[in-house]
Each structure stands twice: as C-alpha cells, then as structure tokens.
Amino acid sequence: MQEQVLIKNFIAKKKKERLKKPDWLKIKIGDPTNQNAVLKLIDGLNLHTVCQEARCPNIFECWTDKTATFMLGGDTCTRHCGFCAVNKGKPMDLDPNEPMHVAEAVKHLDLKHAVITSVNRDDLPDGGAQHWADTILAVRKLNPTCKIEVLIPDFQGNETALNIVLEARPEVLNHNTETIARLYRRVRPDAKYQQTLELLERSAKFRDTQFPNMKTKSGIMVGLGEEFDEVVELMKDLRSVSCDIMTIGQYLQPYEKRLPVERYVTPEEFAEWKRIGLELGFKHIESSPLTRSSYHARQQTEESVSNFVQIGK
C-alpha cells in the first residue's frame, strides 16, 4: 500500500511536466490486412498478447509481419509496477486450454521463433510455473522446429518453480530487470533487484550444466530517471551472472496514471550502450528507442549465436 501511495505522489508531481515525444519515436502503422488476421486469430482462440495489454508501440509492425507475443495467465496481474499498462487485481482461474491454443496460434502463424510471456500470478502456489511448462511442451509438440523464447516472472524467488520452466527447455530464458537497482522501489515495488539477478544466475547455471543451447536474456527501459553510467553498471551486473542477450528501450508512459517519462534518451546514447555491452561480452545487444523484449526476438537469438561463433574463432 505504501508503495502505491509513493507512485501516486510521484506521478502527481510530474503530471504537468509531460514531455513531448521526439521525432525518432515515430511508429510504423503497417498493413492492416495481416494485423486484422492476427487479431481474429487471437480472439478466436481466446488468447491474450502483451502487444495489446501492455500497449506495445511495435504492435502494428509486428502484427503486419504476422507475429505476436502471447501472454499466459489471463489479462490481470497481481503486482503493481509503476510503468505497466496491464490490468491489476485478482486474476481469474487459469484456462486449461490455453497451452494448446497458444500452440495452435504458433502453428497457424507459421512462427519460427515464438515468444511467450505472462502476467504475474502470485496467487498461485507455483506462480503458474507448471502452466508455463505445459505451454512450452504443447508448442514444441505441435511445432517441433519452432524456437521458444519465454519471458517469465520471478516466481517470488521460488527456485523449484523456476526449475519447472527450465526443465521444459525453452531456447531462450528471459527475465527483465526493467530498471536500475536505485529505482526499484518506485518502478517495481513488488520485486527485488537481487532476486532478479539470482533468477538469471540460476538459469545460466542450468544452461551451462544441462542445456547449452539455451540463451539467457534480460532487458530494461530507460527514461525513468536513471543515469547513463547506472545503466552501464546494470549491464556489468547482468554479465556477472552470465546473461547472454540484453535489450534496452525507451520507456513510454502508457496512460496518465502510470509513471511519467523523465527524459527521452537519444539514439546516440542507445548506440553507445550497445557498443559498451558488446565490449562487456554480451552475445547480442538490442538497443534503440523502440526496442522491446520481443522486438526482433528471432534476429536477436540468431545474431547471438553468430557472435558466439565469431568469438569462439
């Protein structure tokens, strides 16, 4: 409750200072034909996508390319992050048909790289981990050549829950840091920075000992009050837990009651973070104003493998 009051007070102070979007944040509209086809498919299978629920700025471009990021567990989250557009409150029961419906959607869209995420389900004993595993296995059974990337919650630090997901062997295990440690209380009041790093470290150890084909990944939003060097320090923290891939994108306020944008980061700064990240040893860095976790996800993974091979030589 105290954290929610903190967020509301901060928003009230910044309400009159809303910044104008710069020219480099123009959004591509794309072809509505494919967009409508994706929407019809999603609605027909009673699925949710982070593209819609989180008001992703790349929805038109991605749906034009007939790809989407599926969101498990319904459209209501149990947490109260200050940046997120997804509904907050008490979620409905899990849909037992959802794993197969996601698999069917992946097949219909002929995806070669499927990205799946979820709301936080802190109301469930395992945080929804078994539902995650069931979905990964269903997608793989119906789409045996499709690579699977999962963007998972922290499961409140439950290592057993994390292992349930890891044992299903997704090709990419993603868990976003979202912001720097100093801003966690305001941006992610129900999460812990060190807990996020521990999850990524455990995933990397699983990769190293059980499934070397898996990549670990994390991402952040910028423009929430962080300093340039603080992002670099976060990158070093991610490399200290052997994170392979990182995404950096501009935070965009989804609506008035969410945290305001503190500043719009220039394309030059994004380019510099990418340069630094590659020097630190990331296999791939996706860093641009409109970058999101699943934006060009297939290319990110393919390039990370290419970079790894080049480094190995």
N, C-alpha and C positions, 0 to 999 in steps of 0.2 A: 504493500500500500504506500509506504514511504517513497519507494522508487517511482511509483506512478505520479505522485504529487511533484516529485523533483522534475520529471519530464514535462508535466503540465506547466510548471512555473517557468522552466527554461523556454518552452515554446511561446508562452505569453510575452516574455521579454523580447523575443526575436520576431514576433508576428509582424511588426511594422517595418522590419528591415529586409523583407523578402527580396532576394537578388534576381536580377534579370538574367535569363539564360543567354549564354554567348552563342555566336554563330556556329561554333564547332559541335554543338549538341543538336544539330538538325536530325530528325528521324526520317528514315525511309518508309514510305507508305506501301509500296509494292503492289502486286497483282491481287485484287480481291477474289479472283476465281479460286485459287488454291487456298486462300485464307478461309473462305466460306466452306470449302470442302473439309478442312481440318476442324473447324468449329462444329460442323454437322456430325463428324465422326466422334468428337469428344462428347458432345451432348448425347448422341445415340448410345454410347457405352457408359453413360453416367459417370464420366471421369472429371477430374479437376486438373488444371495445369497452373504452374507457377506463373506462366505467361500472363494469364488473366488475373489470378488472385493477387499477385504482387505488382500488377500494373507495369510489367516489364516494357521498357521503351523499344525493345527489339522485336516485339511480337509480330509486327507487320512483315518485317524482313524474314523472320524465321518461319512464320506460317506460309509465306509465299514460297519458301523452299520446302514446304511440306514436312516440317519438323516441329516438335513441341517438347516441353519438359513436363512430364507427368508428376502430379503431386498426390501422394498417398495420404490416407487417413482422414479424408474429408477436407472441408474448407475453413475449419475453425481451429485455431491454435491455442494451446494452454498457457502460452507465455505472452509477455507484454513488451516486446522490443520497441524502442522508440522510433525506429526507422521503417518498420514493416507495414505494408498495406493489408496483409491477410487478417481476416476476422479473428477477434479474440473472444474467449469464453469457454463454455462447456461443449466439447465435441460430441457428435453422435457416435453410435457404435460403428466399429469397423465393418466395411462391406466385404463379406467373404468372397464375392465375385470379382472384386477389384483386381487381384493379381492376374486373373485370366483376361479380364477386359483390357488391362494395360498391354498384355502380351498380344492380344488381337489388334490393338491400335498400332503397335510397333510393326506387326506384320502387314497391316493394311497400308501403312505409310512407307513400307519397304525401307525402314531405317537400318543403316549400317552401324550406327552408334546411338544408342538410346540413353537419354539422361532422365533419371528418376529422383525426385526429392519427396519431402513430406512436411506436414506441419509437425510441431512438437506435440507428442501425446504423453505428457507427464501423468495423465490419469490412468495409464495402463502400467501394470507391474513391470513389463519389459520395454516400455516406451514404444511399443509397436515393432520391436526387432523381428519377431517371428513373421509378422505380416510383410516386413521388408524382404526377408529371406524367401518367403513363398512367392513374392512378386519376381524376384531375380530368377528363381528357378523356373517359373512359368514362362517368363520372357525368353529364357535360354532354350527351353524345350520347344517352343513354337518358332523360335528364330535362332537356330544354332550358330549361325555365322555373325550374328549381331554382337558388337561390343557393348557392355553395360557399364554405365557410369552412375554412381549413386552419390547424392548429396544428402548426407544423413544428419540428424540432430545429435546432441551429445549424450543422449540417454542418461542424463544426470550423473555421468561418470561411471555407469554400470558396465564393467568390463565384460561380464557374461553376455549382456545384450549386444555389445559391440562384436563379440566373437561369433554370435549367431549370424550376423550380417557378413562378417568376413569369411565364414565357412561356406557361404553361398558363392564366394569367389567372383565378385564384380571385378571388371578390368580396371576401373578407376574408383578409388575410395576418396570422396571429397567431404571435407567438413570445414566450413568457413570460419575464419577468425572474426570476420566482419569489420573490426576496427582495432585500434591500438589499445594496449592494456589500460592506459590512463583514462580512456573514455568508456570503459566497460559499464560502469555503474549507470551512466546516462543512456548509452546506446543499447546495451544488452543486460538489463538489470537482473534477469533470472539466470544468467550464465556466468562462468568463471574463465578467465583468460588461461590460467594454468591448466584447467581441466580440458580446454580445447587442445592445448599443446600435448597433453598426455594422451588424448584420443589419437592424435596424429602419430605420436611416437609408437603407441601400441600397434597401430595399423602398419607402420613402417617395419616393425619387428616381425609382424605376421608375413608381410611381403618378403622380407629377407630370408625367413626360415621355411615358409610354407608355399608361397605363390609369387615367384619372382616376376611374373608377367604383369602383376598389378602395379599401378601407379598411385601415389598419394597426392592429394591436391588440396589447396586452401585458397581463400580469396578474401579481399577486403574492399570496402567502399571508402572513398576519400572525399573530403569536403565537409567533414563533420567537426572540424576543429583541430585535427592532428597537424603536426609539423612535418616537413619533408624528412628530416632525419629520424623522426619517430617511426615513419614507415620503413625506413632502412633498417632500424633496429628490429622491427617486427619481422622483416624478411630474414634477418640473421637468426631470430628465434625459430622461424619455420625451417630453416636449413639445419639448425641444431637438432631437429627431430626428423631429419632426412626427408623433408617434403620435396616432391619431385616437380610439381606444377603449381604456379600461382597466378591468380587473376587479380587485377586492380582496375576498378572502375569508379566513375563519378557517382556519388550519391545524389539522387533526385527525390525531393520531397513528394510523396505520392498524393497527399492531401493535407489540408490545413492543420489537422490535429496530430500530425507526425512531426518529428524533429525537422527544423528548418535547415537549409543549406547554408553553411558558414562561408564557403567560398567555392568558386568554380576553378578547378585545377586545370592548368594549361596543357595542351598536347605535348609541349616540350618537356614538362615535368614527368608525364607518363612515360615518355621515351627514355628519360634518364633513369627512372626506376627500373625499366626493362633492362637497360644496359647494366646497371648495378646488379640486378637479380641474376643475370646470366653469369656475371663475374663471380657471384657467390656460389654458383654451382647448380642453380635450378635447371632442369632439363628443358623447361619452357616457361616463358612469362607472357601472359596476355595482358597488356596494359594500355588502355585507351579510355577516353571519356565514356563511351557506351559499352565497354566490356562488362559482362555479367558472367556468373559462374558457368553457365551452359552455353554462352555465346561462342560459336565456332568450336564447340567442345571436341568434335571429331578431329578437326585440324590440330587442336592443341595436343591431343594424345599422339597423333601421328608424328607431329614435329618433335615431341619429347622423345620418341623412340629414335628418330633420325639424329637428333642432337646427341643422344646417348651413344649411338653407334660411332658418330664422328669423334666424340671424346674418347671412346674406347680405342680408336685407332691411334 
